[in-house]
């Protein structure tokens, strides 16, 4: 049997400090905590769940489903903080994690288990029929899985950096997002701190292997895992991926949804796609994008987004009025300011630069050719950008750009600030020798000290025989400062972020038929 206990004095003090630092509204009520409740599923698994309950009437129930344990940050940021503000919070460890029984099958298990959890909620005497969901990354995926067939009680969702299509996140570039998903798989499987350290050490060694299959063997031995299944299924049309893809939810859900992303988050493109599709269908949807990496969205972003989440629940679950000025709120990187917008993307004009053989990025004609090569024995390394590790985000790219397998094209210093807001696009006419060729393109800002800071990028496995490539880069909202320069960076890989291309390739860029198109706000 479990029992609920009141929050003690220390918890109240910590909660008060947390609320002040994170800009939350004042606490409304004391609360109790009941740990280790077991929620049954239809097939007999037991999902371990902690309950945070306000004393007295509840404003609604918030469901959080996680594979990462029920402790920090969820216990403080959402369990205790939201309970103190009137919401009953249900924090649950998904199947096969942190005491929940059954086998953890990433992504594939979450729709059925979420519905079984909602069925259990309906049987509780304290459940008032007003439900919300909350969480980021995999916790966001658990929401999209449920939203494919949302229960009638579901009044609101807050999805933070949560993909709706993991198949595309894993293999959508035509290659494999190796480092992110090998690391994630190894660390989620680890049990305890010593196992976690060991797993990370094995991954570091495994990423020196020549192929993903050898890397998997170095981490998991001969054991079959979900990661080895991902390696075996290379075609995204394979029925294997159906349980990893909740895109159907975007075409059917009407649940009011607040979406949160980061400009350096690996899942940002999916977050923006979610917003566009829901907005186009008239769903009540809002979007906040900050200057965050994926790991930032777990804690750092909460300084901004937890107050927004509470406000969203107050409006759609508790019935209070809206406190949001506009549907869209984005951080303009480079300027350090927040912008509110009626939609995304805003109206922009096109400003075009063309590369030249001399390495100049010109607003005139492109001239000549530029050559570079790729060698799988010394693959072009990944540096910063949109991925899941602690080294993601904004980095000085000079060490990368000194390599012979990277070419850059750089503009003259800007006479005035340049706000690039939307989706940049690169057109390249190429001649590529070798098959299975990859292309990595990055937009950078070069400051007055010569440091080259990445803004956005894209990677693609090229179709055989491709001669013209049109590559949308990841969306951004960035101010290039006056006196700084625009740089286009091009290479044949980004390892180990993406699996190394298997063959030596040589690339020729025909500058006259190539261009960088920037969506620029009109002054």
C-alpha positions in Angstrom: 0.0 0.0 0.0 1.1 3.5 -0.7 0.2 6.6 1.3 0.3 10.3 0.7 2.4 12.6 2.8 2.2 16.4 3.1 5.0 18.4 1.7 7.4 19.2 4.5 9.0 22.6 5.5 12.1 22.1 3.4 10.0 21.2 0.3 8.0 24.4 0.8 11.1 26.5 1.1 12.7 25.0 -2.0 9.4 25.4 -3.8 9.2 29.1 -2.9 12.7 29.7 -4.1 12.1 27.8 -7.3 8.8 29.7 -8.0 10.5 33.0 -7.5 13.5 32.2 -9.7 11.4 30.7 -12.5 8.8 33.5 -12.4 5.9 31.3 -11.5 2.6 32.7 -10.1 2.3 32.5 -6.3 1.6 29.1 -4.8 -2.2 28.6 -4.2 -2.3 25.6 -1.8 -0.4 23.0 0.2 -0.1 19.6 -1.4 0.6 16.0 -0.7 2.9 13.4 -2.4 2.0 9.7 -2.9 4.9 7.7 -4.4 5.0 4.3 -6.0 1.4 3.9 -7.1 1.1 1.0 -9.6 -1.1 1.6 -12.6 -2.1 -1.6 -14.4 -2.1 -1.9 -18.2 -4.4 -4.2 -20.3 -1.6 -6.7 -20.8 -0.6 -6.9 -17.1 2.3 -4.5 -16.8 2.5 -2.2 -13.8 3.5 1.4 -14.4 5.0 3.0 -11.3 3.5 6.5 -10.7 3.9 9.3 -8.3 0.9 11.5 -7.4 1.2 15.2 -6.4 -2.2 16.4 -5.1 -3.3 19.9 -4.0 -5.1 20.1 -0.7 -8.7 20.8 -1.5 -10.2 21.3 -5.0 -8.1 20.6 -8.0 -8.0 22.8 -11.1 -7.4 19.7 -13.2 -5.0 16.7 -13.7 -1.7 16.9 -15.5 -0.2 13.7 -16.8 3.6 13.4 -17.3 5.0 10.1 -18.7 8.8 9.6 -18.8 11.5 7.0 -19.3 14.0 9.1 -17.3 12.9 8.5 -13.7 10.4 10.4 -11.6 12.9 12.4 -9.6 14.5 15.7 -10.7 13.7 17.7 -12.6 10.1 16.4 -13.0 9.5 16.1 -9.3 10.3 19.7 -8.5 9.6 21.6 -11.7 6.3 20.0 -12.5 5.2 17.7 -9.7 5.6 20.0 -6.7 5.4 23.3 -8.5 2.2 22.6 -10.4 0.5 20.9 -7.4 1.2 24.0 -5.3 -0.6 26.0 -7.9 -3.7 23.8 -7.8 -3.1 21.0 -10.3 -3.0 17.3 -9.5 0.1 16.0 -11.2 0.6 12.3 -12.2 4.3 11.5 -13.0 4.6 8.0 -14.4 7.6 5.9 -15.4 6.9 4.3 -18.8 7.0 0.6 -19.3 10.3 -1.1 -18.5 11.9 1.9 -16.8 12.5 2.9 -13.2 10.5 0.1 -11.6 7.7 -0.1 -14.1 7.4 -3.7 -15.3 7.4 -5.0 -18.9 10.0 -4.5 -21.6 10.9 -1.0 -22.7 10.1 -0.7 -26.5 10.9 2.9 -27.3 8.1 4.8 -29.0 6.1 1.6 -30.0 4.5 1.1 -26.6 3.4 4.5 -25.7 0.0 4.9 -27.3 -1.5 1.8 -25.7 0.0 2.5 -22.3 -1.1 6.1 -22.3 -4.7 5.1 -23.0 -4.5 2.4 -20.2 -3.3 5.2 -17.9 -6.2 7.4 -18.8 -8.6 4.5 -18.2 -7.1 4.2 -14.7 -7.5 7.9 -14.1 -11.2 7.6 -14.9 -11.6 5.1 -12.1 -10.1 7.4 -9.5 -12.6 9.2 -7.3 -10.5 12.3 -7.3 -10.4 12.6 -11.2 -12.6 15.5 -12.3 -12.6 14.8 -16.0 -10.2 17.7 -16.9 -6.9 16.3 -18.2 -3.7 17.9 -19.6 -0.4 16.5 -20.7 3.1 17.9 -20.3 6.7 17.1 -21.1 9.6 17.4 -23.4 11.7 15.3 -25.8 10.5 11.6 -25.3 7.9 13.0 -22.9 6.7 15.0 -25.8 6.5 11.9 -28.0 4.3 10.2 -25.4 1.8 13.1 -25.9 1.8 12.8 -29.7 1.3 9.0 -29.3 -1.8 9.7 -27.2 -3.0 12.5 -29.6 -3.4 10.1 -32.4 -6.7 9.2 -30.6 -7.1 11.8 -27.9 -9.4 10.9 -25.0 -12.4 13.3 -24.6 -11.1 14.5 -21.2 -7.9 15.9 -22.8 -8.2 19.7 -22.6 -4.6 20.9 -23.3 -1.1 19.8 -24.1 2.3 21.4 -23.6 4.9 19.7 -25.9 8.5 20.8 -25.4 11.0 19.7 -28.1 8.9 16.7 -28.7 9.0 14.9 -32.1 5.9 13.4 -33.7 8.0 11.2 -36.1 11.0 9.4 -34.6 11.6 7.5 -37.8 12.4 10.8 -39.5 14.5 11.9 -36.6 16.6 8.7 -36.8 16.8 8.2 -40.6 15.1 11.1 -42.3 18.2 12.6 -43.9 18.9 9.4 -45.8 21.6 8.6 -43.4 21.6 7.6 -39.7 21.7 10.1 -36.9 24.3 7.9 -35.3 25.8 9.7 -32.3 22.5 11.0 -30.9 20.6 7.7 -31.0 23.5 5.3 -30.2 24.2 7.5 -27.1 20.6 7.7 -26.2 20.0 4.0 -26.5 23.1 3.1 -24.4 22.3 5.6 -21.6 18.6 4.7 -21.4 19.5 1.0 -21.1 22.0 1.7 -18.3 20.8 1.0 -14.8 22.5 3.1 -12.1 25.4 5.7 -12.2 28.2 3.2 -12.6 26.4 1.6 -15.6 25.8 5.0 -17.1 29.5 6.0 -16.9 30.4 2.6 -18.5 27.8 3.1 -21.2 29.1 6.5 -22.1 32.7 5.2 -22.2 31.7 2.4 -24.5 29.9 4.8 -26.9 33.0 7.0 -27.1 35.1 4.1 -28.2 32.4 2.7 -30.5 32.2 6.0 -32.5 35.7 5.2 -33.7 34.4 2.2 -35.6 34.0 2.4 -39.3 30.3 1.4 -39.6 27.2 1.8 -37.4 27.0 -2.0 -37.2 30.5 -2.2 -35.7 29.7 0.6 -33.3 26.5 -1.1 -32.1 28.5 -4.3 -31.5 31.0 -2.4 -29.5 28.3 -1.0 -27.2 25.8 -3.9 -27.0 27.9 -6.9 -27.9 25.9 -9.4 -29.8 22.6 -8.5 -28.1 19.6 -7.5 -30.2 18.4 -4.1 -29.2 16.0 -1.5 -30.5 19.1 0.2 -31.9 20.1 -2.8 -33.9 16.5 -3.0 -35.2 16.8 0.6 -36.3 20.0 -0.3 -38.2 18.2 -3.3 -39.9 15.3 -1.2 -41.2 16.7 1.4 -43.6 13.5 2.1 -45.6 11.2 4.6 -43.8 8.3 3.0 -45.8 8.9 -0.3 -43.9 5.9 -1.1 -41.7 8.4 -1.5 -38.8 8.4 2.3 -38.4 4.7 2.8 -38.1 4.8 2.7 -34.3 7.5 5.4 -34.4 5.4 7.9 -36.4 2.5 9.8 -35.0 2.2 12.3 -37.9 -1.5 11.3 -38.2 -2.1 13.3 -35.0 -1.3 16.5 -36.8 -4.2 16.0 -39.2 -6.8 15.1 -36.6 -6.2 16.5 -33.1 -8.2 19.6 -32.0 -6.6 19.7 -28.5 -5.2 23.2 -27.6 -1.4 22.8 -27.8 1.5 24.9 -26.7 4.7 24.0 -28.6 8.1 24.9 -27.2 11.4 24.5 -29.2 15.0 25.8 -29.3 16.9 27.2 -32.2 19.6 24.7 -31.6 17.3 21.7 -30.9 17.5 18.6 -33.0 13.7 18.4 -33.2 13.0 22.0 -34.1 11.9 21.3 -37.7 9.3 19.0 -36.4 8.1 21.5 -33.8 7.6 24.1 -36.5 5.9 21.6 -38.7 3.5 20.8 -35.8 2.7 24.5 -35.5 2.1 25.0 -39.2 -0.2 22.0 -39.5 -2.3 22.7 -36.4 -2.6 26.4 -37.2 -3.7 25.7 -40.8 -6.5 23.5 -39.4 -7.7 26.2 -36.9 -6.5 24.4 -33.8 -5.8 26.7 -30.8 -2.0 26.4 -31.0 0.9 28.6 -29.7 4.6 28.5 -30.3 7.6 29.5 -28.2 11.2 29.1 -29.6 14.2 30.2 -27.5 18.0 30.2 -27.9 18.2 26.7 -26.6 19.8 23.4 -27.4 18.0 20.1 -26.8 19.5 19.6 -23.3 18.6 23.2 -22.5 14.9 22.5 -22.9 15.0 20.1 -19.8 15.9 22.9 -17.3 17.3 26.2 -18.7 14.2 26.8 -20.9 12.0 26.2 -17.9 12.9 29.7 -16.7 10.7 30.8 -19.5 8.4 28.0 -20.4 7.0 26.7 -17.1 5.2 29.9 -16.4 3.8 29.7 -20.0 2.7 26.1 -19.4 0.9 27.1 -16.2 -0.8 29.9 -18.1 -1.8 27.6 -20.9 -3.4 25.2 -18.4 -5.1 27.9 -16.5 -6.7 29.0 -19.7 -7.7 25.7 -21.3 -8.1 23.4 -18.2 -9.1 25.7 -15.4 -11.1 28.1 -17.5 -9.2 31.3 -16.8 -8.6 34.0 -19.5 -5.7 34.0 -21.9 -2.5 35.9 -20.9 -0.7 35.3 -24.2 -0.3 38.5 -26.3 0.3 36.7 -29.6 0.4 33.0 -30.7 4.1 33.1 -31.5 7.0 34.1 -29.3 10.5 33.7 -30.6 14.0 34.7 -29.5 16.0 36.7 -32.0 19.5 35.3 -31.6 22.3 37.7 -32.2 20.1 40.5 -30.8 19.2 38.9 -27.5 15.6 40.0 -27.7 12.2 38.3 -27.8 9.7 38.9 -30.5 5.9 38.3 -30.6 4.3 37.4 -33.9 0.8 36.5 -35.1 2.1 33.5 -37.0 5.2 31.7 -38.2 7.0 32.3 -40.4 6.5 36.0 -40.8 6.5 37.7 -44.2 10.0 38.2 -45.6 11.8 39.2 -48.7 14.5 37.1 -50.4 18.2 38.3 -50.3 20.5 36.2 -52.5 24.2 35.7 -52.3 26.3 33.6 -54.8 29.6 31.8 -54.1 32.7 32.5 -56.1 35.8 30.4 -56.6 37.8 32.9 -54.6 35.7 32.1 -51.5 33.8 35.3 -51.6 30.0 35.3 -51.1 28.8 37.9 -53.5 25.4 39.6 -54.1 26.5 39.8 -57.7 27.2 36.8 -60.0 28.8 33.6 -58.9 32.1 32.9 -60.7 34.2 29.7 -61.2 34.2 26.4 -59.4 35.2 25.2 -55.9 36.4 21.7 -55.1 36.6 19.7 -52.0 36.8 16.0 -51.1 35.5 13.6 -48.5 37.5 10.6 -47.1 35.7 8.1 -44.8 39.1 7.3 -43.2 39.2 10.8 -41.9 35.6 11.9 -42.0 34.7 15.6 -41.7 33.8 16.0 -38.0 30.6 17.5 -36.6 30.9 20.6 -34.5 28.1 22.2 -32.5 24.7 22.6 -34.2 21.4 20.8 -33.7 21.8 17.6 -31.9 21.3 16.1 -28.4 24.7 16.2 -26.7 26.2 18.8 -24.3 28.4 20.0 -27.2 25.4 21.1 -29.3 24.6 24.7 -30.1 26.6 27.7 -31.0 30.3 27.0 -31.5 33.3 28.7 -33.1 33.7 26.8 -36.4 37.2 27.9 -37.2 38.8 24.6 -36.3 36.4 22.9 -38.7 36.8 25.4 -41.5 40.6 25.0 -41.5 40.2 21.5 -42.9 40.8 20.8 -46.6 37.5 18.9 -46.8 35.5 22.0 -45.9 34.9 25.0 -48.2 33.6 28.4 -47.2 32.2 31.5 -49.0 32.2 34.7 -47.0 30.5 38.1 -47.6 31.9 41.5 -47.1 31.2 43.1 -43.7 27.5 44.1 -43.5 26.8 47.8 -43.6 23.7 47.4 -41.4 22.1 44.7 -39.2 20.5 41.9 -41.1 17.5 40.0 -39.6 17.2 36.5 -41.1 13.8 35.1 -40.0 12.4 31.9 -41.6 14.0 29.1 -43.6 17.2 29.9 -45.5 17.7 27.9 -48.7 20.8 26.8 -50.6 20.9 25.8 -54.2 24.1 24.0 -55.4 25.0 22.7 -58.8 27.4 19.9 -58.1 29.5 17.3 -59.8 30.2 14.4 -57.4 32.5 11.4 -58.0 31.6 8.4 -55.9 28.3 7.0 -54.8 26.6 7.3 -51.4 27.7 10.9 -51.1 26.5 13.2 -48.3 26.2 17.0 -48.2 26.4 19.2 -45.1 25.7 22.9 -45.5 25.9 25.5 -42.7 25.1 29.2 -42.4 27.5 31.0 -40.1 28.1 34.6 -38.8 31.7 35.8 -38.8 32.4 38.4 -36.1 35.0 41.2 -36.1 37.6 38.8 -34.5 37.2 36.3 -37.3 35.2 33.8 -35.2 32.7 31.8 -37.3 29.5 31.1 -35.3 27.0 28.6 -36.6 23.4 29.8 -37.1 21.7 26.9 -38.9 22.5 24.0 -41.1 21.2 20.9 -43.0 22.5 17.5 -43.9 21.4 15.1 -46.7 22.4 11.9 -48.3 22.4 12.8 -52.0 20.5 10.9 -54.6 22.8 9.0 -57.0 23.6 11.2 -60.0 22.3 14.4 -58.5 23.6 17.5 -60.2 21.4 20.2 -58.6 20.6 20.2 -54.9 18.0 22.5 -53.3 18.5 22.2 -49.6 16.3 24.1 -47.1 18.3 24.8 -43.9 16.8 24.7 -40.5 14.6 27.6 -39.7 16.1 30.4 -37.7 15.5 33.9 -36.3 18.9 35.6 -36.2 20.4 39.1 -36.4 23.7 39.4 -38.2 25.3 42.4 -36.7 26.6 45.4 -38.7 30.3 44.8 -39.4 29.9 41.0 -39.3 29.9 38.8 -42.3 27.7 36.1 -43.7 29.4 32.7 -44.4 28.2 29.7 -46.2 30.1 26.5 -45.2 29.9 23.3 -47.3 31.3 19.8 -46.7 30.7 16.1 -47.4 29.9 15.0 -43.9 29.4 15.7 -40.2 30.7 12.7 -38.2 29.7 11.2 -35.7 26.5 13.2 -35.7 25.6 11.4 -38.9 27.0 8.0 -40.0 30.1 8.4 -42.1 29.7 8.1 -45.8 31.3 4.8 -46.9 33.2 6.0 -50.0 35.7 8.6 -51.0 34.0 11.4 -52.9 35.1 14.5 -54.7 32.8 17.4 -55.0 32.9 20.3 -57.5 30.6 23.3 -56.9 29.7 25.3 -60.0 29.4 28.8 -58.5 27.5 30.5 -61.3 24.6 28.1 -60.8 24.6 28.1 -57.0 23.1 30.5 -54.5 22.2 31.1 -50.8 18.7 32.6 -50.3 18.0 34.3 -47.0 14.5 35.2 -45.8 15.1 38.8 -44.6 12.7 40.9 -42.7 11.9 44.2 -44.5 12.7 47.3 -42.5 
